[in-house]
Amino acid sequence: MPARRGGTGGGPVSAWVWLLTAGAAEVAWSQSIKPTAGFTKPLPTVLCLVLAATAIYPLTRAMQHIPAGTAYTVFTGIGSTGAVLLGILLSGDPVTIPRITGIALVVAGVIVLQRLSG
């Protein structure tokens, strides 16, 4: 099915909700990579792979109605922002002006793409 710009997803769940779901799953997936210890620990590795698939499925649903470049950019923007924020909140990663500025720029870019993708 060809992509429709700014589409609603063709049903009760909009393409943007699919995309937000994919982004949230990517945040969880990003946090599941380190515990695999280079994919040497079986259970964390299985969890990591399941979370990866959980992130990709809603992304593919969103891409049915949102241009692939826009969808992927938003997906990775949500994932990277979430990963940085979780690092700050849970792992004690440093809060610096460059990090906060970078997050703000990513969020602004995601908002622009969402608002103008029609």
N, C-alpha and C positions, 0 to 999 in steps of 0.2 A: 504494500500500500504506500503510495507516495506521501511524503511529508506535507502537512498543511501548516503554514506559518501561524503561530499564535492560536492553534486549535485548542479545543477543550477536552480532547481525549475521546470524544464520541460517545460518552456515557456518563454515568453519575460520578465517576472519579476522573477528574481532569488530568490532562497530560502533565500539568505542573505539579499536581499532587503526587503523581507517579515519580516525577523527577525529585521532589523533596524527599520522598520515601527512599529512593535510590541513594540520595546524598546522605541521609541519616544512616543507612546501612553501610555506606562506604566509611563513615566515621567509625562505626563499630568494627568494620573489617580492618581499618588501619591500625586500630589498637590491638587487634588479634595477631598481628604479624610477629612482633617481637617475642611473645611467649613461645613461638614455635622453635626458637633457638636454631634458626637456619633450616627449618623443616625437619629437625631431627627428633622432635617430640611428637608422637603419633596423635594424641588427643587434641592438643592445641593446633596441630596441623589440619586435622579434620575440621575443627571449628573454623579455622581461618578459611578453608576452601568453601565451607558452607556459607559463611558470611560473604565471601566474594560473589558466589552465585546469587545470594540474596540481594546484593547490590546491583548486579548486572541485569537481573530480570526486570525490575521496574524501570531501569534505564532504557531497556529495549522497548518497553511499552510507551514510555515518554517519547522516544524517537519516532514512533509512528505518527506523531502529530507536531513535534517540535523539530526544527532542522537539527541534524546531527551535530554540527559544530556548536550551536547554541546549547543543546542539551549536554554535550560532553563538557563544555566549559563550565556550565553551571554545576554539573555533577562534581567535577574536580574542585571547583571553588568551594562548594559546601564541604567536601571531604577534607580539603587542606585547612580550611578555617576551623572546622570542628576538631581536627587533629591537634592544631596549635592550641586551641582553647582548652582541650582536655589535658594537653601537656602542662599548661599553666596551672590548671585547677587541680589535677590529680598527681602530677609528677614533680611539681615545683619548678618547672621550666621558668626561666627568667622572663619578667614582664619588662620589655624595653620599648622605647618610642619607635624604633624601626619595626619591631614585631607588630605593635598595635597599628601603626600606619599601614603596614602591609595587609593586615587583616581588613582594615577599613577599606582599602583600595579594592580588595577582592570582593568584599560585600557590595561595594558601590557598583562594581562591574557586573555582578550577578543581577542586581536590581535593574541596571540599565538594560541588560539583555532581556530580562523578563518583561519589562515595560515596553520595550521597543521592538520586540520580536514579532511584529504583526504586519 
